Amino acid sequence: MKRIFLFSAVGLMVSAFTSCVVMSPKKYKALLANRDSLNTDLGSARNSNESLEKTIGRLKQDTADLYGKLNELGGKYKDVDGKYKTLKSNSSSAISKLSDDLKKREQRLKEVEDVLRKRDEATNQLKEKLQQALLGFTKSGLTVEMKDGKVYVSLMDKLLFPSGSIVIDEKGKQALTQLAKVLKEQPEIIIAVEGHTDSQKINNLGQIKDNWDLSVLRSTSVVRFLTENEKVPGVRLTATGKGEFQPLESNSSADGRSRNRRIEVVLSPKLDELYNLIKQ
């Protein structure tokens, strides 16, 4: 707008000078003043224009920078979005795998519980059979009980052996024969024969040096009778001596010592199926 005004003024001045009209000094000075004002306005306009051009340049550069940052952010977004999709896919796969593993473990736990339940049922049945088979010997110091999933047949030494002897007497043989009948009907049962004594020191028993010897030799006598006379497979039996170190009662009384002198036949079900399940 200022340029149009400036050019109009200049045009008027040119017209004035080219005309043959003689101007008064006053008009001439006014024209000069007007020219100076117009020159000042022109300089200001030029400065303002340069400033605007610089501002436009900065804005163009800022716009270019913003487009660059926008493109950079767009690339980062695509990268993050890709990682998120990959993570989501992997998470879904991991959750699916975890769910499958949990189902398998639950199934295995159920199988283990079934095996344990069947074992307990079989052990209870075995206990009942033994109690029935050995009923006639309970008054002679024989007991049948179940502990920790095993059946314990405890025979006091007076039922099996003469005092200080490792040779089984006739009444003891009768009890072991009844026991063997049940054992042979249960081929999956593992048999451990344990000898126990009281704490009294051994005197004048020849080759038997101490309670360790006595407990071991009495357990091997029982195992030998079961395998040789009753034909229970030897692979199923183990003979051990515990000496005086697992008493049932205090050795301070005669009754307590009598109970501690015993043979324990420990019957355990085979747990191969359970072990195989646990290994899986």
C-alpha positions, 0 to 999 in steps of 0.5 A, spaced: 500 500 500 505 504 501 509 503 495 502 505 491 502 511 494 509 512 493 509 511 486 503 516 485 506 521 489 512 521 485 508 521 479 505 527 481 512 530 482 514 529 475 508 532 472 509 538 476 516 539 474 514 537 467 509 542 466 510 549 465 507 552 471 512 556 475 511 553 483 511 558 489 517 556 494 512 554 499 509 549 494 516 547 492 518 546 500 512 542 501 514 537 495 521 536 498 518 535 505 513 530 502 519 526 498 523 526 504 517 523 508 516 518 502 523 516 502 523 514 509 517 510 508 520 507 503 526 505 507 522 502 513 518 498 508 524 495 505 527 494 512 520 491 514 520 487 508 527 484 509 525 482 516 518 479 513 523 475 508 527 472 514 521 470 518 518 467 512 525 463 511 525 461 519 518 459 518 520 455 512 526 452 516 522 450 522 517 447 518 522 443 514 525 441 521 518 439 524 517 435 517 524 431 519 522 430 526 515 427 524 518 423 519 523 420 525 517 419 530 513 416 524 519 411 523 520 410 531 512 409 531 513 403 526 519 400 530 515 400 536 509 398 533 512 392 530 516 390 537 509 391 540 506 386 535 512 381 536 511 381 543 504 380 543 505 374 539 510 371 543 506 373 549 500 369 546 505 363 544 508 363 551 501 364 555 499 358 550 505 354 552 504 355 560 497 353 559 499 347 556 504 345 561 499 347 567 494 342 564 500 337 563 502 338 570 495 337 573 494 331 569 500 328 572 498 330 579 492 327 578 495 320 575 500 321 582 494 322 586 491 316 583 497 311 584 498 313 591 490 312 592 491 305 589 497 304 593 494 306 600 488 301 598 493 295 596 496 297 603 490 296 607 488 290 604 495 287 605 494 289 612 487 286 613 490 279 610 496 279 614 491 280 620 487 275 618 492 270 617 496 271 623 490 272 628 492 266 632 499 269 634 497 275 636 497 273 643 504 271 642 507 277 641 505 279 634 502 285 631 500 288 624 500 295 623 501 301 618 505 307 618 507 311 612 504 307 607 508 301 609 505 295 613 509 293 619 509 286 622 512 285 628 514 279 632 517 279 639 523 274 639 520 269 644 515 268 638 521 266 634 527 264 638 529 261 644 533 266 649 539 268 646 539 263 640 538 265 632 535 258 631 527 259 629 523 254 634 517 251 631 512 256 633 516 261 630 516 257 623 508 256 624 508 264 624 513 265 618 509 260 614 502 263 615 506 270 613 509 267 607 503 265 604 500 272 604 507 274 601 507 270 595 500 272 593 503 279 593 509 279 588 509 287 588 511 287 595 518 289 597 520 285 604 525 288 609 527 284 615 529 288 621 532 285 627 532 289 633 535 288 640 534 291 647 540 294 650 543 289 655 550 287 653 551 280 650 555 275 654 557 268 653 554 267 646 560 264 642 560 267 635 555 272 637 559 278 639 554 284 641 547 286 639 549 288 632 551 281 631 545 278 634 540 283 630 543 281 624 543 274 625 536 273 627 534 277 621 538 273 616 535 267 619 528 269 618 530 271 611 533 264 610 527 261 612 522 265 608 527 263 601 529 256 603 523 253 606 517 257 603 520 259 597 519 267 597 524 270 592 530 272 595 530 278 590 524 281 594 528 280 601 533 285 605 536 283 611 538 288 616 540 289 623 538 295 627 541 293 634 539 296 640 538 303 637 531 303 635 527 301 641 520 301 642 520 303 649 525 304 655 530 299 656 529 300 664 524 295 665 523 288 663 517 289 659 520 294 655 526 290 654 522 284 652 518 289 646 524 292 644 527 285 642 523 283 636 523 282 628 520 287 624 518 285 617 516 291 613 512 291 607 513 296 602 509 297 595 513 297 589 513 305 587 516 304 580 510 307 577 510 313 581 517 314 580 516 314 573 510 319 573 515 324 577 520 323 572 516 325 567 
